[in-house]
Amino acid sequence: MNPMRSRLRSASCGLAAVMVLAASVSVWAQGASAPALPSHARLNGYGGWDCLRGFRKNDESCVAVTVPANGFLSPSGGGFECDRGFRREEQACVQIVVPPNAYLDESSYGRGWSCVRGYRDTKGTCSLVTIPTNAYAVDGNFGRGWECNRGFRLDGERCAPVNVPANGFLVSSGDDWRCERGFLKTAGACKQIAVPANGYLDSSGNGWKCVRGFKVSGAGCIALTVPANAFVDYSGDAWRCEDGFRQQGNACVAK
């Protein structure tokens, strides 16, 4: 048989099988019963149903969402939310009573209001915050309601000055100080660091190290005594024997 004619016959048989299967599926679909829909519902893509917007599921039915006064249908359409200035209490929207020196906030929980700056919550009212000298009012309904100015620190209920010594500076928070590079904080002062010969300030600026080839000895740097057949190692303050030699005391001897 011609190979081309054989391939055409096989393709024709395959197409016929697909058409028979499609016809069977169509007959089955026509005979299958669609799920029963309650009033105010629609089919979803998962073989079930959902309630229309403005209705909520209750057992096997859809009941209308009751939107109380000062409320509106939620974005999902299955419940309600309250207007600004009102809060939900069971199935009602109750007006939020905002005390003097307070404002409506956007929180979805809590009482629905916050005190303005300079006031703080005291048992449901906003009372004036007593701000000490060298301090300023801050937002918030918790804590003192004030912070110390830069250059002052909290000391009980007052703001005490931060005494910055010579060669010192205020830290970013403004309530403490540190010494400049090359000085060390000692007993409320900044004492200059004594860097010995063949030494240098370390990266922190609060101490010193010896240059390569020297090691710390007390308050100074002494030169390394490197024996024959040895070299200064990666640390810079010690030595190692070259390949083929081993350390014996302060010398390198052949292995």
MIDOSE-1310 file (N, C-alpha, C; in nm, 2 decimals, decimal comma, always signed):
residues 255
mnpm	+0,09/-0,12/+0,00/+0,00/+0,00/+0,00/+0,09/+0,12/+0,00; +0,04/+0,23/-0,07/+0,12/+0,35/-0,08/+0,13/+0,41/+0,07; +0,25/+0,45/+0,11/+0,26/+0,50/+0,25/+0,18/+0,63/+0,27; +0,18/+0,72/+0,17/+0,10/+0,84/+0,19/-0,05/+0,81/+0,21
rsrl	-0,10/+0,71/+0,13/-0,24/+0,68/+0,14/-0,27/+0,61/+0,28; -0,17/+0,54/+0,34/-0,19/+0,48/+0,47/-0,19/+0,58/+0,58; -0,11/+0,69/+0,57/-0,11/+0,79/+0,67/-0,24/+0,87/+0,67; -0,29/+0,90/+0,54/-0,42/+0,97/+0,53/-0,53/+0,89/+0,59
rsas	-0,53/+0,76/+0,58/-0,64/+0,67/+0,63/-0,63/+0,68/+0,79; -0,51/+0,67/+0,84/-0,50/+0,68/+0,99/-0,55/+0,81/+1,05; -0,51/+0,92/+0,98/-0,56/+1,05/+1,02/-0,71/+1,06/+1,02; -0,77/+1,00/+0,92/-0,91/+1,01/+0,90/-0,98/+0,93/+1,01
cgla	-0,92/+0,82/+1,05/-0,98/+0,74/+1,16/-0,97/+0,81/+1,29; -0,86/+0,88/+1,32/-0,84/+0,95/+1,44/-0,94/+1,07/+1,45; -0,97/+1,14/+1,34/-1,06/+1,25/+1,34/-1,20/+1,20/+1,37; -1,23/+1,08/+1,31/-1,37/+1,03/+1,34/-1,39/+0,99/+1,48
avmv	-1,28/+0,94/+1,55/-1,29/+0,90/+1,69/-1,31/+1,02/+1,77; -1,24/+1,13/+1,74/-1,26/+1,26/+1,82/-1,40/+1,31/+1,80; -1,46/+1,30/+1,68/-1,59/+1,35/+1,66/-1,70/+1,27/+1,73; -1,68/+1,14/+1,74/-1,77/+1,05/+1,82/-1,77/+1,09/+1,96
laas	-1,64/+1,11/+2,02/-1,63/+1,14/+2,16/-1,69/+1,27/+2,19; -1,67/+1,37/+2,10/-1,73/+1,51/+2,13/-1,88/+1,50/+2,13; -1,94/+1,42/+2,04/-2,09/+1,40/+2,03/-2,14/+1,34/+2,16; -2,06/+1,24/+2,21/-2,10/+1,17/+2,33/-2,11/+1,27/+2,45
vsvw	-2,00/+1,35/+2,46/-1,99/+1,45/+2,57/-2,11/+1,55/+2,56; -2,14/+1,59/+2,44/-2,25/+1,68/+2,42/-2,38/+1,62/+2,46; -2,41/+1,49/+2,43/-2,53/+1,43/+2,47/-2,54/+1,42/+2,62; -2,42/+1,38/+2,68/-2,42/+1,37/+2,83/-2,45/+1,51/+2,90
aqga	-2,39/+1,61/+2,84/-2,41/+1,75/+2,90/-2,55/+1,79/+2,89; -2,62/+1,76/+2,78/-2,76/+1,79/+2,76/-2,85/+1,72/+2,86; -2,80/+1,59/+2,89/-2,89/+1,51/+2,98/-2,86/+1,54/+3,12; -2,74/+1,60/+3,15/-2,71/+1,63/+3,29/-2,79/+1,74/+3,35
sapa	-2,83/+1,73/+3,47/-2,92/+1,83/+3,53/-2,83/+1,94/+3,59; -2,86/+2,07/+3,57/-2,79/+2,18/+3,62/-2,82/+2,20/+3,77; -2,73/+2,25/+3,85/-2,76/+2,26/+3,99/-2,87/+2,36/+4,02; -2,95/+2,32/+4,12/-3,07/+2,41/+4,15/-3,02/+2,54/+4,21
lpsh	-3,07/+2,65/+4,16/-3,02/+2,78/+4,21/-3,13/+2,84/+4,29; -3,10/+2,89/+4,41/-3,20/+2,97/+4,49/-3,22/+3,11/+4,43; -3,31/+3,18/+4,47/-3,34/+3,31/+4,43/-3,22/+3,40/+4,46; -3,19/+3,50/+4,37/-3,08/+3,59/+4,39/-2,95/+3,53/+4,40
arln	-2,92/+3,43/+4,31/-2,79/+3,36/+4,31/-2,75/+3,34/+4,16; -2,63/+3,30/+4,15/-2,57/+3,28/+4,01/-2,47/+3,17/+4,02; -2,45/+3,10/+3,91/-2,35/+2,99/+3,91/-2,21/+3,05/+3,91; -2,12/+2,98/+3,98/-1,98/+3,02/+3,98/-1,90/+2,92/+3,90
gygg	-1,78/+2,93/+3,89/-1,69/+2,85/+3,80/-1,65/+2,72/+3,87; -1,70/+2,68/+3,98/-1,66/+2,57/+4,05/-1,77/+2,46/+4,07; -1,87/+2,47/+3,99/-1,98/+2,38/+4,00/-2,08/+2,41/+4,11; -2,08/+2,53/+4,17/-2,17/+2,57/+4,27/-2,23/+2,70/+4,24
wdcl	-2,27/+2,77/+4,34/-2,34/+2,90/+4,32/-2,30/+3,00/+4,43; -2,31/+3,13/+4,39/-2,29/+3,24/+4,49/-2,40/+3,33/+4,49; -2,42/+3,40/+4,60/-2,53/+3,50/+4,60/-2,49/+3,63/+4,52; -2,59/+3,69/+4,47/-2,57/+3,82/+4,40/-2,53/+3,93/+4,50
rgfr	-2,47/+4,03/+4,44/-2,43/+4,15/+4,53/-2,56/+4,20/+4,60; -2,54/+4,22/+4,73/-2,65/+4,27/+4,81/-2,72/+4,16/+4,88; -2,68/+4,04/+4,86/-2,73/+3,92/+4,93/-2,62/+3,84/+4,99; -2,66/+3,77/+5,10/-2,56/+3,68/+5,16/-2,61/+3,54/+5,18
knde	-2,52/+3,44/+5,18/-2,56/+3,30/+5,19/-2,61/+3,27/+5,33; -2,73/+3,20/+5,33/-2,78/+3,16/+5,46/-2,84/+3,02/+5,44; -2,76/+2,92/+5,48/-2,79/+2,77/+5,45/-2,80/+2,76/+5,30; -2,91/+2,72/+5,24/-2,92/+2,70/+5,10/-3,00/+2,81/+5,03
scva	-3,00/+2,93/+5,09/-3,07/+3,04/+5,02/-2,99/+3,17/+5,03; -3,03/+3,27/+4,96/-2,97/+3,40/+4,96/-3,07/+3,50/+5,03; -3,02/+3,56/+5,14/-3,11/+3,66/+5,20/-3,05/+3,80/+5,18; -3,13/+3,90/+5,18/-3,09/+4,04/+5,15/-3,00/+4,09/+5,27
vtvp	-2,90/+4,16/+5,23/-2,82/+4,23/+5,34/-2,89/+4,35/+5,39; -2,91/+4,36/+5,51/-2,98/+4,48/+5,57/-2,87/+4,58/+5,61; -2,87/+4,69/+5,53/-2,78/+4,80/+5,56/-2,84/+4,90/+5,65; -2,78/+4,92/+5,77/-2,85/+5,02/+5,86/-2,82/+5,16/+5,82
angf	-2,88/+5,25/+5,89/-2,86/+5,39/+5,87/-2,71/+5,43/+5,90; -2,66/+5,51/+5,82/-2,52/+5,56/+5,83/-2,42/+5,44/+5,79; -2,47/+5,35/+5,71/-2,38/+5,24/+5,66/-2,39/+5,23/+5,51; -2,31/+5,14/+5,45/-2,31/+5,12/+5,31/-2,27/+4,97/+5,28
lsps	-2,31/+4,92/+5,17/-2,28/+4,79/+5,13/-2,13/+4,77/+5,11; -2,08/+4,67/+5,17/-1,93/+4,64/+5,16/-1,89/+4,61/+5,02; -1,76/+4,63/+4,99/-1,72/+4,60/+4,85/-1,74/+4,46/+4,81; -1,74/+4,37/+4,90/-1,77/+4,23/+4,86/-1,92/+4,21/+4,83
gggf	-2,00/+4,30/+4,88/-2,15/+4,29/+4,85/-2,22/+4,19/+4,94; -2,15/+4,13/+5,04/-2,21/+4,03/+5,12/-2,23/+4,08/+5,27; -2,21/+4,21/+5,29/-2,22/+4,26/+5,43/-2,23/+4,41/+5,42; -2,20/+4,48/+5,53/-2,21/+4,63/+5,53/-2,09/+4,68/+5,62
ecdr	-2,06/+4,81/+5,59/-1,96/+4,88/+5,67/-2,02/+5,02/+5,70; -1,96/+5,08/+5,80/-2,02/+5,21/+5,85/-1,95/+5,33/+5,79; -2,02/+5,44/+5,78/-1,97/+5,56/+5,73/-1,86/+5,62/+5,82; -1,78/+5,71/+5,77/-1,68/+5,77/+5,86/-1,75/+5,85/+5,97
gfrr	-1,70/+5,83/+6,09/-1,77/+5,89/+6,20/-1,86/+5,80/+6,28; -1,88/+5,68/+6,22/-1,96/+5,58/+6,29/-1,89/+5,45/+6,30; -1,93/+5,37/+6,40/-1,86/+5,24/+6,42/-1,97/+5,13/+6,43; -1,93/+5,01/+6,39/-2,03/+4,90/+6,40/-2,04/+4,85/+6,54
eeqa	-2,17/+4,83/+6,58/-2,20/+4,76/+6,70/-2,32/+4,67/+6,67; -2,28/+4,54/+6,66/-2,38/+4,44/+6,61/-2,43/+4,47/+6,47; -2,56/+4,50/+6,46/-2,61/+4,52/+6,32/-2,65/+4,67/+6,30; -2,58/+4,76/+6,38/-2,61/+4,90/+6,37/-2,48/+4,98/+6,35
cvqi	-2,49/+5,10/+6,30/-2,38/+5,19/+6,29/-2,40/+5,31/+6,39; -2,32/+5,31/+6,50/-2,34/+5,41/+6,61/-2,24/+5,52/+6,59; -2,28/+5,64/+6,61/-2,19/+5,76/+6,59/-2,08/+5,76/+6,70; -1,96/+5,79/+6,65/-1,85/+5,80/+6,74/-1,85/+5,94/+6,81
vvpp	-1,84/+5,94/+6,94/-1,84/+6,07/+7,01/-1,70/+6,11/+7,03; -1,66/+6,22/+6,96/-1,52/+6,27/+6,97/-1,51/+6,37/+7,08; -1,43/+6,35/+7,18/-1,41/+6,45/+7,28/-1,34/+6,58/+7,23; -1,34/+6,69/+7,31/-1,27/+6,81/+7,27/-1,12/+6,77/+7,26
nayl	-1,05/+6,84/+7,17/-0,90/+6,83/+7,15/-0,87/+6,69/+7,10; -0,96/+6,63/+7,02/-0,94/+6,50/+6,96/-0,99/+6,50/+6,81; -0,96/+6,40/+6,74/-1,00/+6,39/+6,60/-1,03/+6,25/+6,56; -1,11/+6,23/+6,46/-1,15/+6,10/+6,41/-1,02/+6,04/+6,34
dess	-0,99/+5,92/+6,38/-0,87/+5,85/+6,31/-0,93/+5,75/+6,21; -0,84/+5,68/+6,14/-0,88/+5,59/+6,04/-0,87/+5,44/+6,08; -0,85/+5,42/+6,21/-0,83/+5,28/+6,26/-0,96/+5,21/+6,25; -0,96/+5,08/+6,21/-1,08/+5,00/+6,20/-1,11/+4,93/+6,33
ygrg	-1,04/+4,96/+6,44/-1,06/+4,90/+6,57/-1,04/+5,01/+6,67; -1,07/+4,98/+6,80/-1,05/+5,08/+6,91/-1,17/+5,18/+6,91; -1,15/+5,29/+6,97/-1,25/+5,39/+7,00/-1,29/+5,47/+6,88; -1,19/+5,49/+6,78/-1,22/+5,56/+6,66/-1,17/+5,70/+6,66
wscv	-1,10/+5,75/+6,77/-1,05/+5,88/+6,78/-0,91/+5,88/+6,85; -0,84/+5,99/+6,83/-0,71/+6,01/+6,89/-0,70/+6,15/+6,94; -0,62/+6,18/+7,04/-0,59/+6,31/+7,09/-0,50/+6,39/+6,99; -0,52/+6,52/+6,98/-0,43/+6,60/+6,90/-0,30/+6,61/+6,98
rgyr	-0,19/+6,66/+6,91/-0,06/+6,68/+6,97/-0,07/+6,78/+7,08; -0,01/+6,74/+7,19/-0,01/+6,83/+7,31/-0,12/+6,78/+7,41; -0,20/+6,68/+7,37/-0,30/+6,63/+7,46/-0,28/+6,47/+7,47; -0,33/+6,41/+7,57/-0,32/+6,27/+7,58/-0,45/+6,21/+7,64
dtkg	-0,48/+6,09/+7,61/-0,60/+6,02/+7,66/-0,59/+6,00/+7,81; -0,69/+6,05/+7,88/-0,71/+6,02/+8,02/-0,85/+5,98/+8,05; -0,87/+5,85/+8,05/-1,00/+5,79/+8,08/-1,11/+5,84/+7,99; -1,08/+5,84/+7,86/-1,18/+5,88/+7,76/-1,19/+6,03/+7,73
tcsl	-1,10/+6,11/+7,78/-1,09/+6,25/+7,75/-0,95/+6,29/+7,71; -0,93/+6,40/+7,65/-0,80/+6,45/+7,61/-0,76/+6,56/+7,70; -0,66/+6,53/+7,79/-0,62/+6,63/+7,88/-0,49/+6,69/+7,84; -0,47/+6,82/+7,87/-0,35/+6,89/+7,83/-0,22/+6,83/+7,89
vtip	-0,12/+6,82/+7,81/+0,01/+6,76/+7,86/+0,09/+6,88/+7,91; +0,14/+6,86/+8,03/+0,23/+6,96/+8,09/+0,37/+6,93/+8,04; +0,42/+7,03/+7,96/+0,55/+7,01/+7,90/+0,66/+7,08/+7,98; +0,76/+7,01/+8,02/+0,87/+7,08/+8,10/+0,96/+7,17/+8,01
tnay	+1,04/+7,25/+8,08/+1,14/+7,33/+8,00/+1,23/+7,24/+7,92; +1,27/+7,29/+7,80/+1,36/+7,22/+7,71/+1,30/+7,09/+7,66; +1,16/+7,09/+7,64/+1,10/+6,98/+7,58/+0,99/+7,02/+7,48; +0,94/+6,93/+7,41/+0,84/+6,96/+7,30/+0,73/+6,85/+7,30
avdg	+0,61/+6,89/+7,26/+0,50/+6,80/+7,25/+0,51/+6,70/+7,13; +0,47/+6,58/+7,15/+0,47/+6,48/+7,04/+0,33/+6,42/+7,02; +0,31/+6,36/+6,91/+0,19/+6,29/+6,88/+0,18/+6,16/+6,96; +0,06/+6,11/+6,97/+0,04/+5,98/+7,04/-0,04/+6,00/+7,16
nfgr	-0,11/+5,89/+7,19/-0,20/+5,88/+7,31/-0,14/+5,80/+7,42; -0,02/+5,76/+7,41/+0,04/+5,68/+7,51/+0,17/+5,75/+7,55; +0,22/+5,71/+7,67/+0,35/+5,77/+7,72/+0,33/+5,91/+7,78; +0,44/+5,98/+7,78/+0,44/+6,11/+7,85/+0,37/+6,22/+7,76
gwec	+0,38/+6,21/+7,63/+0,33/+6,31/+7,54/+0,43/+6,42/+7,51; +0,55/+6,40/+7,55/+0,66/+6,50/+7,52/+0,80/+6,43/+7,52; +0,89/+6,50/+7,45/+1,03/+6,45/+7,44/+1,12/+6,57/+7,47; +1,24/+6,54/+7,51/+1,34/+6,64/+7,54/+1,40/+6,70/+7,41
nrgf	+1,43/+6,82/+7,41/+1,50/+6,89/+7,29/+1,63/+6,82/+7,27; +1,69/+6,84/+7,15/+1,82/+6,79/+7,13/+1,92/+6,86/+7,22; +2,01/+6,79/+7,28/+2,11/+6,85/+7,37/+2,06/+6,83/+7,51; +1,95/+6,77/+7,53/+1,89/+6,74/+7,67/+1,85/+6,60/+7,68
rldg	+1,85/+6,54/+7,80/+1,82/+6,40/+7,82/+1,71/+6,40/+7,93; +1,63/+6,29/+7,93/+1,53/+6,27/+8,02/+1,59/+6,24/+8,16; +1,54/+6,31/+8,26/+1,58/+6,30/+8,40/+1,46/+6,31/+8,49; +1,39/+6,19/+8,51/+1,27/+6,19/+8,58/+1,16/+6,26/+8,50
erca	+1,10/+6,37/+8,55/+1,00/+6,44/+8,48/+1,05/+6,57/+8,42; +1,18/+6,58/+8,41/+1,24/+6,70/+8,35/+1,35/+6,67/+8,24; +1,40/+6,77/+8,18/+1,50/+6,75/+8,08/+1,63/+6,82/+8,12; +1,73/+6,74/+8,15/+1,86/+6,79/+8,20/+1,95/+6,80/+8,08
pvnv	+2,04/+6,91/+8,08/+2,13/+6,93/+7,97/+2,24/+6,82/+7,96; +2,27/+6,79/+7,83/+2,38/+6,69/+7,81/+2,51/+6,77/+7,80; +2,60/+6,75/+7,90/+2,73/+6,82/+7,90/+2,83/+6,75/+7,81; +2,86/+6,81/+7,70/+2,95/+6,76/+7,61/+3,09/+6,82/+7,63
pang	+3,19/+6,73/+7,67/+3,32/+6,78/+7,70/+3,40/+6,82/+7,57; +3,51/+6,88/+7,59/+3,60/+6,91/+7,48/+3,63/+6,78/+7,40; +3,64/+6,80/+7,27/+3,67/+6,68/+7,18/+3,56/+6,58/+7,18; +3,44/+6,62/+7,22/+3,32/+6,53/+7,21/+3,21/+6,59/+7,12
flvs	+3,11/+6,51/+7,09/+3,00/+6,56/+7,01/+2,87/+6,48/+7,05; +2,76/+6,55/+7,02/+2,63/+6,49/+7,05/+2,60/+6,37/+6,95; +2,54/+6,26/+6,99/+2,51/+6,15/+6,91/+2,38/+6,19/+6,83; +2,34/+6,11/+6,73/+2,23/+6,14/+6,65/+2,10/+6,16/+6,72
sgdd	+2,08/+6,08/+6,83/+1,96/+6,09/+6,91/+1,95/+6,22/+6,99; +2,07/+6,29/+7,01/+2,07/+6,42/+7,08/+2,07/+6,41/+7,23; +2,06/+6,29/+7,29/+2,05/+6,28/+7,43/+2,18/+6,22/+7,50; +2,29/+6,21/+7,42/+2,41/+6,15/+7,47/+2,53/+6,21/+7,39
wrce	+2,65/+6,17/+7,43/+2,77/+6,22/+7,35/+2,87/+6,11/+7,34; +2,96/+6,13/+7,24/+3,07/+6,04/+7,21/+3,19/+6,13/+7,19; +3,31/+6,06/+7,20/+3,43/+6,13/+7,17/+3,47/+6,13/+7,02; +3,54/+6,23/+6,98/+3,59/+6,24/+6,84/+3,69/+6,13/+6,82
rgfl	+3,72/+6,10/+6,70/+3,82/+6,00/+6,66/+3,96/+6,03/+6,72; +4,02/+5,94/+6,79/+4,15/+5,96/+6,85/+4,14/+6,00/+7,00; +4,01/+6,00/+7,05/+3,99/+6,03/+7,19/+3,91/+5,92/+7,25; +3,93/+5,89/+7,38/+3,86/+5,79/+7,45/+3,77/+5,84/+7,57
ktag	+3,65/+5,80/+7,58/+3,56/+5,84/+7,68/+3,60/+5,79/+7,82; +3,64/+5,88/+7,91/+3,69/+5,84/+8,04/+3,65/+5,94/+8,14; +3,57/+5,89/+8,24/+3,52/+5,97/+8,35/+3,46/+6,10/+8,31; +3,37/+6,10/+8,21/+3,30/+6,22/+8,17/+3,38/+6,32/+8,08
ackq	+3,50/+6,27/+8,04/+3,58/+6,35/+7,95/+3,63/+6,27/+7,83; +3,69/+6,34/+7,74/+3,75/+6,27/+7,62/+3,90/+6,29/+7,63; +3,97/+6,17/+7,66/+4,11/+6,17/+7,68/+4,18/+6,13/+7,55; +4,28/+6,20/+7,51/+4,35/+6,17/+7,38/+4,42/+6,03/+7,39
iavp	+4,41/+5,95/+7,29/+4,47/+5,82/+7,28/+4,62/+5,84/+7,25; +4,71/+5,79/+7,33/+4,85/+5,80/+7,30/+4,89/+5,68/+7,20; +4,92/+5,72/+7,08/+4,96/+5,62/+6,98/+5,11/+5,61/+6,98; +5,17/+5,50/+7,00/+5,31/+5,49/+7,01/+5,38/+5,49/+6,87
angy	+5,51/+5,50/+6,87/+5,58/+5,49/+6,75/+5,56/+5,36/+6,68; +5,55/+5,36/+6,55/+5,52/+5,24/+6,47/+5,38/+5,19/+6,50; +5,29/+5,28/+6,54/+5,15/+5,24/+6,57/+5,06/+5,33/+6,49; +4,93/+5,30/+6,49/+4,83/+5,38/+6,42/+4,69/+5,36/+6,48
ldss	+4,60/+5,46/+6,47/+4,47/+5,45/+6,52/+4,39/+5,34/+6,44; +4,32/+5,26/+6,51/+4,24/+5,15/+6,44/+4,11/+5,22/+6,38; +4,04/+5,13/+6,31/+3,92/+5,19/+6,23/+3,82/+5,25/+6,32; +3,80/+5,20/+6,45/+3,70/+5,25/+6,54/+3,74/+5,39/+6,59
gngw	+3,87/+5,42/+6,59/+3,92/+5,55/+6,64/+3,93/+5,55/+6,79; +3,90/+5,43/+6,86/+3,90/+5,43/+7,00/+4,02/+5,35/+7,05; +4,11/+5,31/+6,97/+4,23/+5,23/+7,01/+4,34/+5,23/+6,90; +4,44/+5,16/+6,92/+4,55/+5,16/+6,82/+4,61/+5,02/+6,80
kcvr	+4,67/+5,01/+6,68/+4,74/+4,88/+6,65/+4,88/+4,91/+6,60; +4,96/+4,81/+6,59/+5,10/+4,83/+6,54/+5,10/+4,80/+6,39; +5,19/+4,87/+6,32/+5,21/+4,85/+6,18/+5,27/+4,71/+6,16; +5,26/+4,67/+6,03/+5,31/+4,53/+6,00/+5,46/+4,52/+6,03
gfkv	+5,49/+4,41/+6,09/+5,64/+4,39/+6,13/+5,66/+4,43/+6,27; +5,56/+4,48/+6,34/+5,58/+4,52/+6,48/+5,46/+4,45/+6,56; +5,48/+4,43/+6,69/+5,38/+4,38/+6,77/+5,37/+4,46/+6,90; +5,25/+4,45/+6,96/+5,22/+4,52/+7,08/+5,30/+4,47/+7,20
sgag	+5,36/+4,56/+7,27/+5,43/+4,53/+7,39/+5,41/+4,64/+7,50; +5,31/+4,61/+7,59/+5,28/+4,72/+7,69/+5,21/+4,83/+7,62; +5,26/+4,95/+7,63/+5,20/+5,07/+7,56/+5,27/+5,11/+7,44; +5,36/+5,01/+7,38/+5,44/+5,05/+7,27/+5,43/+4,93/+7,16
cial	+5,51/+4,96/+7,05/+5,52/+4,86/+6,95/+5,67/+4,82/+6,93; +5,70/+4,69/+6,94/+5,84/+4,65/+6,92/+5,85/+4,57/+6,79; +5,97/+4,58/+6,73/+5,99/+4,51/+6,60/+5,99/+4,36/+6,62; +5,94/+4,29/+6,52/+5,95/+4,15/+6,52/+6,09/+4,10/+6,49
tvpa	+6,14/+4,00/+6,56/+6,27/+3,94/+6,52/+6,24/+3,82/+6,44; +6,26/+3,84/+6,31/+6,22/+3,73/+6,22/+6,35/+3,65/+6,19; +6,35/+3,52/+6,22/+6,48/+3,44/+6,20/+6,50/+3,41/+6,05; +6,61/+3,35/+6,02/+6,64/+3,31/+5,88/+6,54/+3,20/+5,84
nafv	+6,50/+3,20/+5,71/+6,41/+3,11/+5,65/+6,27/+3,12/+5,71; +6,23/+3,25/+5,75/+6,10/+3,28/+5,80/+6,05/+3,41/+5,73; +5,92/+3,43/+5,75/+5,86/+3,56/+5,70/+5,74/+3,60/+5,79; +5,71/+3,73/+5,78/+5,60/+3,79/+5,86/+5,47/+3,73/+5,80
dysg	+5,38/+3,68/+5,89/+5,26/+3,62/+5,84/+5,15/+3,72/+5,81; +5,03/+3,67/+5,77/+4,92/+3,76/+5,73/+4,88/+3,86/+5,84; +4,89/+3,82/+5,97/+4,85/+3,90/+6,08/+4,94/+4,03/+6,09; +5,06/+4,02/+6,04/+5,15/+4,13/+6,05/+5,23/+4,15/+6,18
dawr	+5,19/+4,07/+6,28/+5,26/+4,08/+6,41/+5,31/+3,95/+6,46; +5,33/+3,86/+6,36/+5,39/+3,73/+6,40/+5,47/+3,67/+6,27; +5,54/+3,57/+6,29/+5,62/+3,51/+6,17/+5,59/+3,36/+6,16; +5,62/+3,31/+6,04/+5,61/+3,17/+6,01/+5,73/+3,12/+5,94
cedg	+5,76/+2,99/+5,95/+5,87/+2,94/+5,87/+5,83/+2,91/+5,73; +5,93/+2,92/+5,64/+5,91/+2,89/+5,50/+5,89/+2,74/+5,48; +5,84/+2,71/+5,36/+5,82/+2,57/+5,33/+5,96/+2,49/+5,34; +5,95/+2,37/+5,39/+6,07/+2,29/+5,41/+6,14/+2,32/+5,54
frqq	+6,08/+2,41/+5,62/+6,14/+2,44/+5,75/+6,03/+2,43/+5,86; +6,07/+2,40/+5,98/+5,98/+2,40/+6,09/+6,03/+2,49/+6,21; +5,94/+2,54/+6,29/+5,98/+2,62/+6,40/+6,03/+2,54/+6,51; +6,14/+2,59/+6,56/+6,21/+2,53/+6,68/+6,25/+2,64/+6,77
gnac	+6,18/+2,67/+6,87/+6,21/+2,79/+6,95/+6,19/+2,91/+6,87; +6,29/+2,99/+6,87/+6,28/+3,12/+6,79/+6,36/+3,11/+6,66; +6,37/+2,98/+6,61/+6,45/+2,96/+6,48/+6,36/+2,87/+6,39; +6,40/+2,86/+6,26/+6,34/+2,77/+6,17/+6,45/+2,68/+6,12
vak	+6,43/+2,55/+6,14/+6,53/+2,44/+6,11/+6,47/+2,36/+6,00; +6,56/+2,30/+5,92/+6,51/+2,21/+5,81/+6,44/+2,09/+5,86; +6,33/+2,05/+5,79/+6,26/+1,93/+5,83/+6,34/+1,80/+5,80
